[in-house]
């Protein structure tokens, strides 16, 4: 039988993620207590599992919206460009907004999205990332809430892909190349 190109070792279990998501939701509820409406913005595509679990744990009036940003590197330059492929459907001026990201790596995506949305003058703008790889940071940015700080490993699952695969794994796994 042909050996797989790579294997995935469990790094953060589904149970550990669920417990962390529940705790984060309680912190968000407390931070936004009394809000008229919290606009929860998921950054596509990686955040779709996290946002689905998170909003179901937040006991506040919530509106869900999505933004798709794509970042791409230019090997000749140290700077990265971030393009908006799909913008929000709703207005956020004067609103309480929570941006939901699956992972902060170099920080370019989150930093760009924060600047973009701040310019629309929300009442309050906070961010949450399930995973953070601080060792990879190129732009100074930090989410208001972080689920787990992780080392510089290639991770998949719970929404995060490797070449569009493995987004459906219920846990966060570490990719390993047996022959590499
Ligand atoms: C990934 C991830 C974050 C971003 C983090 O998205 O979902 O949005 O990269 O990287 P950065 O901190 O270096 O900017 P990707 O562009 O792979 O798209 P996807 O969410 O559709 O998988």
Backbone and ligand atoms as CSV (ligand in chain L), in Angstrom:
chain,resi,resn,atom,element,x,y,z
A,1,UNK,N,N,0.842,-1.206,0.000
A,1,UNK,CA,C,0.000,0.000,0.000
A,1,UNK,C,C,0.881,1.261,0.000
A,2,UNK,N,N,0.404,2.276,-0.710
A,2,UNK,CA,C,1.182,3.509,-0.802
A,2,UNK,C,C,1.156,4.240,0.552
A,3,UNK,N,N,2.324,4.677,0.987
A,3,UNK,CA,C,2.380,5.412,2.254
A,3,UNK,C,C,1.769,6.798,2.074
A,4,UNK,N,N,1.113,7.315,3.108
A,4,UNK,CA,C,0.558,8.667,2.974
A,4,UNK,C,C,1.677,9.702,2.840
A,5,UNK,N,N,1.373,10.831,2.169
A,5,UNK,CA,C,2.375,11.894,2.006
A,5,UNK,C,C,2.732,12.504,3.358
A,6,UNK,N,N,1.740,12.557,4.209
A,6,UNK,CA,C,1.975,13.143,5.536
A,6,UNK,C,C,0.998,12.532,6.529
A,7,UNK,N,N,1.335,12.635,7.797
A,7,UNK,CA,C,0.423,12.165,8.841
A,7,UNK,C,C,0.108,13.333,9.772
A,8,UNK,N,N,-1.020,13.204,10.440
A,8,UNK,CA,C,-1.444,14.270,11.349
A,8,UNK,C,C,-1.472,13.713,12.771
A,9,UNK,N,N,-0.697,14.296,13.640
A,9,UNK,CA,C,-0.686,13.892,15.057
A,9,UNK,C,C,-1.528,14.889,15.845
A,10,UNK,N,N,-2.372,14.371,16.703
A,10,UNK,CA,C,-3.232,15.268,17.492
A,10,UNK,C,C,-2.378,16.155,18.413
A,11,UNK,N,N,-2.709,17.432,18.420
A,11,UNK,CA,C,-1.951,18.394,19.226
A,11,UNK,C,C,-2.854,18.992,20.310
A,12,UNK,N,N,-4.078,19.382,19.909
A,12,UNK,CA,C,-5.062,19.910,20.868
A,12,UNK,C,C,-6.359,19.137,20.621
A,13,UNK,N,N,-6.836,18.450,21.639
A,13,UNK,CA,C,-8.010,17.585,21.464
A,13,UNK,C,C,-9.293,18.404,21.285
A,14,UNK,N,N,-10.301,17.746,20.723
A,14,UNK,CA,C,-11.607,18.393,20.554
A,14,UNK,C,C,-12.170,18.815,21.910
A,15,UNK,N,N,-11.916,17.990,22.924
A,15,UNK,CA,C,-12.414,18.287,24.269
A,15,UNK,C,C,-11.734,19.537,24.841
A,16,UNK,N,N,-10.425,19.625,24.645
A,16,UNK,CA,C,-9.678,20.792,25.143
A,16,UNK,C,C,-10.120,22.062,24.408
A,17,UNK,N,N,-10.378,21.937,23.117
A,17,UNK,CA,C,-10.848,23.104,22.343
A,17,UNK,C,C,-12.211,23.549,22.873
A,18,UNK,N,N,-13.107,22.579,23.072
A,18,UNK,CA,C,-14.466,22.916,23.531
A,18,UNK,C,C,-14.420,23.636,24.878
A,19,UNK,N,N,-13.560,23.155,25.780
A,19,UNK,CA,C,-13.454,23.782,27.104
A,19,UNK,C,C,-12.923,25.207,26.985
A,20,UNK,N,N,-11.955,25.396,26.105
A,20,UNK,CA,C,-11.358,26.738,25.925
A,20,UNK,C,C,-12.361,27.685,25.271
A,21,UNK,N,N,-13.096,27.177,24.294
A,21,UNK,CA,C,-14.094,28.002,23.592
A,21,UNK,C,C,-15.163,28.473,24.587
A,22,UNK,N,N,-15.571,27.558,25.460
A,22,UNK,CA,C,-16.580,27.914,26.459
A,22,UNK,C,C,-16.052,29.014,27.393
A,23,UNK,N,N,-14.815,28.876,27.836
A,23,UNK,CA,C,-14.221,29.875,28.738
A,23,UNK,C,C,-14.066,31.227,28.036
A,24,UNK,N,N,-13.635,31.194,26.782
A,24,UNK,CA,C,-13.468,32.440,26.020
A,24,UNK,C,C,-14.823,33.125,25.827
A,25,UNK,N,N,-15.853,32.333,25.568
A,25,UNK,CA,C,-17.187,32.892,25.355
A,25,UNK,C,C,-17.672,33.626,26.608
A,26,UNK,N,N,-17.349,33.062,27.761
A,26,UNK,CA,C,-17.755,33.712,29.026
A,26,UNK,C,C,-17.032,35.051,29.179
A,27,UNK,N,N,-15.757,35.096,28.804
A,27,UNK,CA,C,-14.996,36.355,28.896
A,27,UNK,C,C,-15.569,37.388,27.933
A,28,UNK,N,N,-15.967,36.935,26.764
A,28,UNK,CA,C,-16.539,37.846,25.761
A,28,UNK,C,C,-17.888,38.376,26.239
A,29,UNK,N,N,-18.689,37.493,26.807
A,29,UNK,CA,C,-19.987,37.910,27.364
A,29,UNK,C,C,-19.799,39.011,28.406
A,30,UNK,N,N,-18.817,38.805,29.279
A,30,UNK,CA,C,-18.570,39.799,30.336
A,30,UNK,C,C,-18.074,41.111,29.727
A,31,UNK,N,N,-17.197,41.015,28.738
A,31,UNK,CA,C,-16.617,42.222,28.130
A,31,UNK,C,C,-17.662,43.029,27.368
A,32,UNK,N,N,-18.614,42.348,26.764
A,32,UNK,CA,C,-19.634,43.040,25.956
A,32,UNK,C,C,-21.005,43.064,26.648
A,33,UNK,N,N,-21.021,42.842,27.965
A,33,UNK,CA,C,-22.301,42.813,28.689
A,33,UNK,C,C,-23.075,44.103,28.428
A,34,UNK,N,N,-24.351,43.981,28.159
A,34,UNK,CA,C,-25.195,45.155,27.926
A,34,UNK,C,C,-25.199,45.633,26.491
A,35,UNK,N,N,-24.454,44.977,25.617
A,35,UNK,CA,C,-24.428,45.415,24.212
A,35,UNK,C,C,-25.816,45.266,23.581
A,36,UNK,N,N,-26.103,46.196,22.717
A,36,UNK,CA,C,-27.373,46.132,21.984
A,36,UNK,C,C,-27.311,44.958,21.015
A,37,UNK,N,N,-26.118,44.840,20.379
A,37,UNK,CA,C,-25.900,43.739,19.443
A,37,UNK,C,C,-24.401,43.610,19.200
A,38,UNK,N,N,-23.919,42.374,19.230
A,38,UNK,CA,C,-22.510,42.119,18.943
A,38,UNK,C,C,-22.411,41.543,17.537
A,39,UNK,N,N,-21.658,42.254,16.677
A,39,UNK,CA,C,-21.438,41.750,15.315
A,39,UNK,C,C,-20.185,40.877,15.346
A,40,UNK,N,N,-20.368,39.585,15.134
A,40,UNK,CA,C,-19.253,38.641,15.160
A,40,UNK,C,C,-18.842,38.379,13.713
A,41,UNK,N,N,-17.599,38.765,13.404
A,41,UNK,CA,C,-17.113,38.701,12.025
A,41,UNK,C,C,-16.109,37.563,11.882
A,42,UNK,N,N,-16.455,36.562,11.113
A,42,UNK,CA,C,-15.540,35.452,10.861
A,42,UNK,C,C,-14.694,35.727,9.636
A,43,UNK,N,N,-13.396,35.470,9.757
A,43,UNK,CA,C,-12.513,35.620,8.591
A,43,UNK,C,C,-12.468,34.283,7.857
A,44,UNK,N,N,-12.978,34.281,6.660
A,44,UNK,CA,C,-13.022,33.057,5.854
A,44,UNK,C,C,-11.643,32.734,5.305
A,45,UNK,N,N,-11.355,31.430,5.065
A,45,UNK,CA,C,-12.284,30.381,5.365
A,45,UNK,C,C,-12.009,29.711,6.718
A,46,UNK,N,N,-10.785,29.874,7.196
A,46,UNK,CA,C,-10.332,29.086,8.342
A,46,UNK,C,C,-11.136,29.199,9.623
A,47,UNK,N,N,-11.882,30.304,9.810
A,47,UNK,CA,C,-12.562,30.507,11.098
A,47,UNK,C,C,-13.945,29.874,11.167
A,48,UNK,N,N,-14.387,29.192,10.086
A,48,UNK,CA,C,-15.805,28.799,10.057
A,48,UNK,C,C,-16.199,27.816,11.162
A,49,UNK,N,N,-15.300,26.947,11.578
A,49,UNK,CA,C,-15.648,26.000,12.644
A,49,UNK,C,C,-15.625,26.720,13.996
A,50,UNK,N,N,-14.578,27.487,14.218
A,50,UNK,CA,C,-14.422,28.217,15.487
A,50,UNK,C,C,-15.589,29.168,15.715
A,51,UNK,N,N,-15.959,29.938,14.707
A,51,UNK,CA,C,-17.043,30.909,14.891
A,51,UNK,C,C,-18.366,30.190,15.170
A,52,UNK,N,N,-18.565,29.042,14.531
A,52,UNK,CA,C,-19.813,28.289,14.738
A,52,UNK,C,C,-19.916,27.830,16.191
A,53,UNK,N,N,-18.816,27.323,16.727
A,53,UNK,CA,C,-18.832,26.877,18.124
A,53,UNK,C,C,-18.896,28.065,19.079
A,54,UNK,N,N,-18.131,29.108,18.773
A,54,UNK,CA,C,-18.052,30.266,19.672
A,54,UNK,C,C,-19.399,30.971,19.828
A,55,UNK,N,N,-20.070,31.271,18.721
A,55,UNK,CA,C,-21.328,32.036,18.830
A,55,UNK,C,C,-22.397,31.253,19.599
A,56,UNK,N,N,-22.313,29.919,19.522
A,56,UNK,CA,C,-23.318,29.136,20.249
A,56,UNK,C,C,-23.087,29.122,21.749
A,57,UNK,N,N,-21.914,29.604,22.172
A,57,UNK,CA,C,-21.622,29.698,23.612
A,57,UNK,C,C,-21.791,31.115,24.143
A,58,UNK,N,N,-22.058,32.068,23.247
A,58,UNK,CA,C,-22.168,33.470,23.679
A,58,UNK,C,C,-23.635,33.835,23.860
A,59,UNK,N,N,-23.984,34.140,25.104
A,59,UNK,CA,C,-25.371,34.456,25.414
A,59,UNK,C,C,-25.579,35.981,25.381
A,60,UNK,N,N,-25.516,36.512,24.168
A,60,UNK,CA,C,-25.729,37.950,23.920
A,60,UNK,C,C,-26.463,38.048,22.588
A,61,UNK,N,N,-27.121,39.197,22.294
A,61,UNK,CA,C,-27.691,39.352,20.955
A,61,UNK,C,C,-26.537,39.432,19.945
A,62,UNK,N,N,-26.509,38.500,19.018
A,62,UNK,CA,C,-25.374,38.378,18.101
A,62,UNK,C,C,-25.816,38.438,16.639
A,63,UNK,N,N,-25.025,39.137,15.843
A,63,UNK,CA,C,-25.207,39.080,14.387
A,63,UNK,C,C,-23.919,38.466,13.833
A,64,UNK,N,N,-24.048,37.608,12.835
A,64,UNK,CA,C,-22.861,36.952,12.269
A,64,UNK,C,C,-22.623,37.465,10.855
A,65,UNK,N,N,-21.382,37.825,10.592
A,65,UNK,CA,C,-21.029,38.286,9.242
A,65,UNK,C,C,-19.667,37.686,8.896
A,66,UNK,N,N,-19.305,37.744,7.632
A,66,UNK,CA,C,-18.032,37.148,7.208
A,66,UNK,C,C,-17.265,38.095,6.303
A,67,UNK,N,N,-15.945,37.954,6.384
A,67,UNK,CA,C,-15.033,38.739,5.561
A,67,UNK,C,C,-14.004,37.748,5.033
A,68,UNK,N,N,-13.676,37.866,3.753
A,68,UNK,CA,C,-12.630,36.980,3.236
A,68,UNK,C,C,-11.449,37.811,2.784
A,69,UNK,N,N,-10.315,37.535,3.389
A,69,UNK,CA,C,-9.088,38.251,3.028
A,69,UNK,C,C,-8.082,37.230,2.540
A,70,UNK,N,N,-7.312,37.591,1.559
A,70,UNK,CA,C,-6.249,36.673,1.145
A,70,UNK,C,C,-4.928,37.417,1.198
A,71,UNK,N,N,-3.957,36.782,1.825
A,71,UNK,CA,C,-2.649,37.441,1.896
A,71,UNK,C,C,-1.706,36.655,1.008
A,72,UNK,N,N,-0.851,37.342,0.336
A,72,UNK,CA,C,0.128,36.627,-0.470
A,72,UNK,C,C,1.464,37.331,-0.384
A,73,UNK,N,N,2.490,36.528,-0.367
A,73,UNK,CA,C,3.830,37.081,-0.205
A,73,UNK,C,C,4.497,37.380,-1.532
A,74,UNK,N,N,5.405,38.310,-1.496
A,74,UNK,CA,C,6.237,38.599,-2.657
A,74,UNK,C,C,7.657,38.336,-2.186
A,75,UNK,N,N,8.285,37.306,-2.754
A,75,UNK,CA,C,9.573,36.869,-2.237
A,75,UNK,C,C,10.648,37.952,-2.315
A,76,UNK,N,N,10.425,38.943,-3.190
A,76,UNK,CA,C,11.419,39.999,-3.333
A,76,UNK,C,C,11.255,41.085,-2.261
A,77,UNK,N,N,10.097,41.120,-1.648
A,77,UNK,CA,C,9.807,42.181,-0.681
A,77,UNK,C,C,9.552,41.574,0.691
A,78,UNK,N,N,9.793,42.359,1.724
A,78,UNK,CA,C,9.492,41.858,3.055
A,78,UNK,C,C,8.034,42.145,3.425
A,79,UNK,N,N,7.398,43.070,2.691
A,79,UNK,CA,C,6.011,43.410,3.015
A,79,UNK,C,C,5.055,42.466,2.295
A,80,UNK,N,N,3.851,42.316,2.843
A,80,UNK,CA,C,2.837,41.460,2.241
A,80,UNK,C,C,1.601,42.287,1.954
A,81,UNK,N,N,0.922,41.907,0.922
A,81,UNK,CA,C,-0.319,42.586,0.568
A,81,UNK,C,C,-1.484,41.724,1.014
A,82,UNK,N,N,-2.542,42.353,1.481
A,82,UNK,CA,C,-3.741,41.614,1.852
A,82,UNK,C,C,-4.873,42.154,0.999
A,83,UNK,N,N,-5.565,41.251,0.296
A,83,UNK,CA,C,-6.688,41.669,-0.545
A,83,UNK,C,C,-7.995,41.218,0.085
A,84,UNK,N,N,-9.025,42.039,-0.071
A,84,UNK,CA,C,-10.346,41.650,0.422
A,84,UNK,C,C,-11.099,40.983,-0.724
A,85,UNK,N,N,-11.399,39.707,-0.565
A,85,UNK,CA,C,-12.098,38.956,-1.611
A,85,UNK,C,C,-13.602,39.005,-1.410
A,86,UNK,N,N,-14.013,39.119,-0.151
A,86,UNK,CA,C,-15.446,39.223,0.143
A,86,UNK,C,C,-15.592,40.149,1.340
A,87,UNK,N,N,-16.349,41.208,1.151
A,87,UNK,CA,C,-16.509,42.187,2.233
A,87,UNK,C,C,-17.731,41.838,3.090
A,88,UNK,N,N,-17.863,42.545,4.216
A,88,UNK,CA,C,-19.005,42.348,5.100
A,88,UNK,C,C,-20.303,42.666,4.374
A,89,UNK,N,N,-21.371,42.013,4.785
A,89,UNK,CA,C,-22.691,42.344,4.234
A,89,UNK,C,C,-23.271,43.561,4.961
A,90,UNK,N,N,-22.961,43.664,6.271
A,90,UNK,CA,C,-23.591,44.716,7.075
A,90,UNK,C,C,-22.661,45.877,7.384
A,91,UNK,N,N,-23.292,46.965,7.862
A,91,UNK,CA,C,-22.550,48.147,8.317
A,91,UNK,C,C,-22.100,47.906,9.751
A,92,UNK,N,N,-20.932,48.421,10.113
A,92,UNK,CA,C,-20.477,48.234,11.499
A,92,UNK,C,C,-20.272,49.566,12.232
A,93,UNK,N,N,-20.553,50.680,11.562
A,93,UNK,CA,C,-20.390,51.991,12.215
A,93,UNK,C,C,-21.244,52.025,13.483
A,94,UNK,N,N,-20.612,52.413,14.604
A,94,UNK,CA,C,-21.331,52.527,15.869
A,94,UNK,C,C,-21.659,51.199,16.537
A,95,UNK,N,N,-21.202,50.089,15.955
A,95,UNK,CA,C,-21.523,48.757,16.476
A,95,UNK,C,C,-20.392,48.190,17.334
A,96,UNK,N,N,-20.735,47.209,18.150
A,96,UNK,CA,C,-19.725,46.420,18.858
A,96,UNK,C,C,-19.353,45.261,17.944
A,97,UNK,N,N,-18.061,45.108,17.689
A,97,UNK,CA,C,-17.604,44.121,16.697
A,97,UNK,C,C,-16.540,43.202,17.303
A,98,UNK,N,N,-16.672,41.927,17.008
A,98,UNK,CA,C,-15.657,40.946,17.402
A,98,UNK,C,C,-15.197,40.208,16.149
A,99,UNK,N,N,-13.921,40.350,15.829
A,99,UNK,CA,C,-13.349,39.658,14.658
A,99,UNK,C,C,-12.800,38.307,15.119
A,100,UNK,N,N,-13.188,37.268,14.399
A,100,UNK,CA,C,-12.799,35.901,14.776
A,100,UNK,C,C,-11.841,35.319,13.742
A,101,UNK,N,N,-10.665,34.961,14.228
A,101,UNK,CA,C,-9.610,34.431,13.351
A,101,UNK,C,C,-9.221,33.037,13.846
A,102,UNK,N,N,-8.865,32.146,12.942
A,102,UNK,CA,C,-8.446,30.818,13.390
A,102,UNK,C,C,-7.014,30.855,13.923
A,103,UNK,N,N,-6.138,31.550,13.194
A,103,UNK,CA,C,-4.728,31.551,13.605
A,103,UNK,C,C,-4.055,32.862,13.219
A,104,UNK,N,N,-3.224,33.366,14.118
A,104,UNK,CA,C,-2.397,34.531,13.799
A,104,UNK,C,C,-0.970,34.025,13.635
A,105,UNK,N,N,-0.444,34.256,12.436
A,105,UNK,CA,C,0.875,33.741,12.092
A,105,UNK,C,C,1.820,34.948,11.954
A,106,UNK,N,N,2.028,35.450,10.738
A,106,UNK,CA,C,2.861,36.653,10.597
A,106,UNK,C,C,2.148,37.879,11.172
A,107,UNK,N,N,0.818,37.835,11.189
A,107,UNK,CA,C,0.030,38.951,11.706
A,107,UNK,C,C,-0.477,39.885,10.624
A,108,UNK,N,N,-0.064,39.675,9.370
A,108,UNK,CA,C,-0.471,40.585,8.295
A,108,UNK,C,C,-1.991,40.624,8.110
A,109,UNK,N,N,-2.613,39.449,8.139
A,109,UNK,CA,C,-4.063,39.401,7.893
A,109,UNK,C,C,-4.825,40.157,8.980
A,110,UNK,N,N,-4.562,39.800,10.231
A,110,UNK,CA,C,-5.310,40.423,11.322
A,110,UNK,C,C,-5.048,41.923,11.391
A,111,UNK,N,N,-3.798,42.307,11.211
A,111,UNK,CA,C,-3.447,43.720,11.266
A,111,UNK,C,C,-4.181,44.509,10.172
A,112,UNK,N,N,-4.209,43.955,8.978
A,112,UNK,CA,C,-4.885,44.630,7.864
A,112,UNK,C,C,-6.388,44.742,8.133
A,113,UNK,N,N,-6.966,43.666,8.612
A,113,UNK,CA,C,-8.417,43.660,8.858
A,113,UNK,C,C,-8.776,44.662,9.970
A,114,UNK,N,N,-7.948,44.733,10.992
A,114,UNK,CA,C,-8.200,45.695,12.076
A,114,UNK,C,C,-8.196,47.124,11.522
A,115,UNK,N,N,-7.188,47.453,10.702
A,115,UNK,CA,C,-7.122,48.801,10.141
A,115,UNK,C,C,-8.326,49.086,9.261
A,116,UNK,N,N,-8.685,48.107,8.445
A,116,UNK,CA,C,-9.818,48.263,7.536
A,116,UNK,C,C,-11.119,48.525,8.311
A,117,UNK,N,N,-11.343,47.723,9.342
A,117,UNK,CA,C,-12.616,47.838,10.068
A,117,UNK,C,C,-12.635,49.045,11.001
A,118,UNK,N,N,-11.476,49.414,11.560
A,118,UNK,CA,C,-11.425,50.612,12.424
A,118,UNK,C,C,-11.858,51.843,11.653
A,119,UNK,N,N,-11.475,51.888,10.364
A,119,UNK,CA,C,-11.798,53.048,9.529
A,119,UNK,C,C,-13.317,53.205,9.361
A,120,UNK,N,N,-14.049,52.132,9.627
A,120,UNK,CA,C,-15.517,52.195,9.511
A,120,UNK,C,C,-16.181,52.655,10.812
A,121,UNK,N,N,-15.353,52.986,11.785
A,121,UNK,CA,C,-15.776,53.567,13.056
A,121,UNK,C,C,-16.798,52.750,13.837
A,122,UNK,N,N,-16.432,51.509,14.159
A,122,UNK,CA,C,-17.287,50.755,15.076
A,122,UNK,C,C,-17.215,51.383,16.465
A,123,UNK,N,N,-18.211,51.092,17.308
A,123,UNK,CA,C,-18.179,51.631,18.670
A,123,UNK,C,C,-17.004,50.986,19.416
A,124,UNK,N,N,-16.873,49.677,19.200
A,124,UNK,CA,C,-15.785,48.937,19.842
A,124,UNK,C,C,-15.378,47.794,18.913
A,125,UNK,N,N,-14.084,47.564,18.798
A,125,UNK,CA,C,-13.584,46.497,17.923
A,125,UNK,C,C,-12.605,45.636,18.714
A,126,UNK,N,N,-12.949,44.362,18.863
A,126,UNK,CA,C,-12.055,43.421,19.547
A,126,UNK,C,C,-11.803,42.240,18.620
A,127,UNK,N,N,-10.782,41.464,18.964
A,127,UNK,CA,C,-10.411,40.350,18.096
A,127,UNK,C,C,-10.165,39.108,18.942
A,128,UNK,N,N,-10.435,37.964,18.335
A,128,UNK,CA,C,-10.143,36.702,19.013
A,128,UNK,C,C,-9.528,35.744,18.002
A,129,UNK,N,N,-8.482,35.052,18.437
A,129,UNK,CA,C,-7.841,34.046,17.582
A,129,UNK,C,C,-7.766,32.746,18.369
A,130,UNK,N,N,-8.151,31.660,17.744
A,130,UNK,CA,C,-8.062,30.378,18.446
A,130,UNK,C,C,-6.598,30.047,18.719
A,131,UNK,N,N,-5.764,30.241,17.692
A,131,UNK,CA,C,-4.347,29.887,17.819
A,131,UNK,C,C,-3.462,31.094,17.558
A,132,UNK,N,N,-2.337,31.122,18.223
A,132,UNK,CA,C,-1.370,32.195,18.007
A,132,UNK,C,C,0.030,31.579,17.945
A,133,UNK,N,N,0.754,31.953,16.892
A,133,UNK,CA,C,2.156,31.523,16.760
A,133,UNK,C,C,3.019,32.770,16.899
A,134,UNK,N,N,3.280,33.229,18.135
A,134,UNK,CA,C,4.015,34.487,18.322
A,134,UNK,C,C,5.417,34.478,17.707
A,135,UNK,N,N,6.022,33.300,17.616
A,135,UNK,CA,C,7.395,33.228,17.088
A,135,UNK,C,C,7.465,33.568,15.602
A,136,UNK,N,N,6.320,33.564,14.911
A,136,UNK,CA,C,6.294,33.838,13.472
A,136,UNK,C,C,5.949,35.292,13.148
A,137,UNK,N,N,5.709,36.098,14.166
A,137,UNK,CA,C,5.173,37.437,13.948
A,137,UNK,C,C,6.108,38.343,13.161
A,138,UNK,N,N,5.558,39.014,12.151
A,138,UNK,CA,C,6.307,40.015,11.375
A,138,UNK,C,C,5.708,41.404,11.560
A,139,UNK,N,N,4.432,41.450,11.933
A,139,UNK,CA,C,3.758,42.724,12.197
A,139,UNK,C,C,3.298,42.678,13.645
A,140,UNK,N,N,3.467,43.799,14.342
A,140,UNK,CA,C,3.082,43.794,15.746
A,140,UNK,C,C,1.565,43.858,15.873
A,141,UNK,N,N,0.985,42.735,16.218
A,141,UNK,CA,C,-0.462,42.684,16.411
A,141,UNK,C,C,-0.754,41.544,17.377
A,142,UNK,N,N,-1.770,41.739,18.176
A,142,UNK,CA,C,-2.139,40.699,19.134
A,142,UNK,C,C,-3.651,40.689,19.252
A,143,UNK,N,N,-4.241,39.504,19.249
A,143,UNK,CA,C,-5.686,39.422,19.400
A,143,UNK,C,C,-6.068,39.758,20.841
A,144,UNK,N,N,-7.260,40.306,21.006
A,144,UNK,CA,C,-7.717,40.644,22.362
A,144,UNK,C,C,-7.810,39.380,23.210
A,145,UNK,N,N,-8.238,38.275,22.578
A,145,UNK,CA,C,-8.287,36.973,23.253
A,145,UNK,C,C,-7.612,35.935,22.369
A,146,UNK,N,N,-6.871,35.035,23.016
A,146,UNK,CA,C,-6.229,33.938,22.294
A,146,UNK,C,C,-6.607,32.624,22.962
A,147,UNK,N,N,-6.908,31.619,22.121
A,147,UNK,CA,C,-7.244,30.307,22.656
A,147,UNK,C,C,-6.015,29.571,23.160
A,148,UNK,N,N,-5.053,29.386,22.260
A,148,UNK,CA,C,-3.836,28.644,22.591
A,148,UNK,C,C,-2.648,29.270,21.869
A,149,UNK,N,N,-1.564,29.464,22.614
A,149,UNK,CA,C,-0.299,29.846,21.974
A,149,UNK,C,C,0.395,28.559,21.578
A,150,UNK,N,N,0.858,28.488,20.341
A,150,UNK,CA,C,1.498,27.247,19.887
A,150,UNK,C,C,2.875,27.541,19.295
A,151,UNK,N,N,3.748,26.538,19.282
A,151,UNK,CA,C,5.053,26.724,18.638
A,151,UNK,C,C,4.900,26.752,17.119
A,152,UNK,N,N,5.987,26.986,16.425
A,152,UNK,CA,C,5.940,27.098,14.967
A,152,UNK,C,C,5.832,25.728,14.313
A,153,UNK,N,N,4.643,25.138,14.418
A,153,UNK,CA,C,4.363,23.840,13.811
A,153,UNK,C,C,3.335,24.043,12.713
A,154,UNK,N,N,3.327,23.138,11.758
A,154,UNK,CA,C,2.350,23.162,10.679
A,154,UNK,C,C,1.085,22.496,11.205
A,155,UNK,N,N,0.049,23.287,11.450
A,155,UNK,CA,C,-1.162,22.737,12.064
A,155,UNK,C,C,-2.340,22.680,11.093
A,156,UNK,N,N,-3.221,21.727,11.340
A,156,UNK,CA,C,-4.440,21.552,10.528
A,156,UNK,C,C,-5.599,21.190,11.452
A,157,UNK,N,N,-6.798,21.238,10.882
A,157,UNK,CA,C,-7.992,20.798,11.594
A,157,UNK,C,C,-8.760,21.929,12.217
A,158,UNK,N,N,-10.001,21.622,12.631
A,158,UNK,CA,C,-10.882,22.607,13.258
A,158,UNK,C,C,-10.977,23.866,12.384
A,159,UNK,N,N,-11.052,23.642,11.077
A,159,UNK,CA,C,-11.184,24.750,10.122
A,159,UNK,C,C,-9.930,25.066,9.336
A,160,UNK,N,N,-8.782,24.632,9.867
A,160,UNK,CA,C,-7.499,24.993,9.235
A,160,UNK,C,C,-7.080,23.896,8.248
A,161,UNK,N,N,-6.605,24.321,7.091
A,161,UNK,CA,C,-6.319,23.368,6.012
A,161,UNK,C,C,-4.829,23.192,5.734
A,162,UNK,N,N,-4.576,22.104,5.025
A,162,UNK,CA,C,-3.289,21.933,4.347
A,162,UNK,C,C,-3.681,21.642,2.901
A,163,UNK,N,N,-3.409,22.575,2.000
A,163,UNK,CA,C,-3.820,22.464,0.591
A,163,UNK,C,C,-5.307,22.105,0.490
A,164,UNK,N,N,-6.112,22.803,1.260
A,164,UNK,CA,C,-7.576,22.656,1.300
A,164,UNK,C,C,-8.066,21.349,1.909
A,165,UNK,N,N,-7.189,20.556,2.480
A,165,UNK,CA,C,-7.630,19.330,3.145
A,165,UNK,C,C,-7.540,19.493,4.663
A,166,UNK,N,N,-8.220,18.587,5.357
A,166,UNK,CA,C,-8.158,18.476,6.825
A,166,UNK,C,C,-8.922,19.552,7.605
A,167,UNK,N,N,-9.670,20.419,6.919
A,167,UNK,CA,C,-10.436,21.431,7.665
A,167,UNK,C,C,-11.481,20.763,8.554
A,168,UNK,N,N,-11.904,19.554,8.178
A,168,UNK,CA,C,-12.980,18.867,8.895
A,168,UNK,C,C,-12.508,18.027,10.083
A,169,UNK,N,N,-11.232,18.031,10.401
A,169,UNK,CA,C,-10.787,17.304,11.594
A,169,UNK,C,C,-11.350,18.001,12.835
A,170,UNK,N,N,-11.861,17.243,13.808
A,170,UNK,CA,C,-12.462,17.888,14.990
A,170,UNK,C,C,-11.438,18.398,15.994
A,171,UNK,N,N,-10.168,18.069,15.790
A,171,UNK,CA,C,-9.093,18.500,16.700
A,171,UNK,C,C,-8.057,19.306,15.907
A,172,UNK,N,N,-7.118,19.916,16.638
A,172,UNK,CA,C,-5.984,20.573,15.976
A,172,UNK,C,C,-4.851,19.554,15.918
A,173,UNK,N,N,-4.350,19.328,14.721
A,173,UNK,CA,C,-3.283,18.360,14.557
A,173,UNK,C,C,-2.027,18.993,13.983
A,174,UNK,N,N,-0.943,18.272,14.186
A,174,UNK,CA,C,0.365,18.716,13.703
A,174,UNK,C,C,0.719,17.847,12.500
A,175,UNK,N,N,1.109,18.490,11.408
A,175,UNK,CA,C,1.457,17.736,10.209
A,175,UNK,C,C,2.901,17.235,10.326
A,176,UNK,N,N,3.058,15.970,9.968
A,176,UNK,CA,C,4.400,15.378,10.001
A,176,UNK,C,C,4.628,14.643,8.682
A,177,UNK,N,N,5.806,14.804,8.149
A,177,UNK,CA,C,6.157,14.139,6.879
A,177,UNK,C,C,7.101,12.979,7.189
A,178,UNK,N,N,6.586,11.746,7.157
A,178,UNK,CA,C,7.402,10.603,7.601
A,178,UNK,C,C,8.695,10.443,6.806
A,179,UNK,N,N,8.639,10.761,5.530
A,179,UNK,CA,C,9.850,10.530,4.722
A,179,UNK,C,C,10.671,11.805,4.530
A,180,UNK,N,N,10.187,12.934,5.107
A,180,UNK,CA,C,10.860,14.215,4.892
A,180,UNK,C,C,11.837,14.550,5.984
L,1,LIG,C1,C,-4.689,31.812,7.113
L,1,LIG,C2,C,-5.411,31.943,8.437
L,1,LIG,C3,C,-5.312,33.395,8.765
L,1,LIG,C4,C,-4.018,33.818,8.103
L,1,LIG,C5,C,-2.970,33.962,9.152
L,1,LIG,O1,O,-5.578,32.100,6.097
L,1,LIG,O2,O,-6.754,31.529,8.322
L,1,LIG,O3,O,-6.370,34.141,8.202
L,1,LIG,O4,O,-3.655,32.777,7.175
L,1,LIG,O5,O,-1.738,34.266,8.586
L,1,LIG,P1,P,-0.958,35.641,8.776
L,1,LIG,O6,O,-1.009,35.975,10.249
L,1,LIG,O7,O,0.428,35.278,8.328
L,1,LIG,O8,O,-1.585,36.693,7.929
L,1,LIG,P2,P,-5.384,31.646,4.580
L,1,LIG,O9,O,-4.905,32.817,3.772
L,1,LIG,O10,O,-4.577,30.377,4.541
L,1,LIG,O11,O,-6.866,31.371,4.115
L,1,LIG,P3,P,-8.014,30.414,4.696
L,1,LIG,O12,O,-8.482,31.031,6.003
L,1,LIG,O13,O,-9.054,30.485,3.635
L,1,LIG,O14,O,-7.459,29.020,4.883
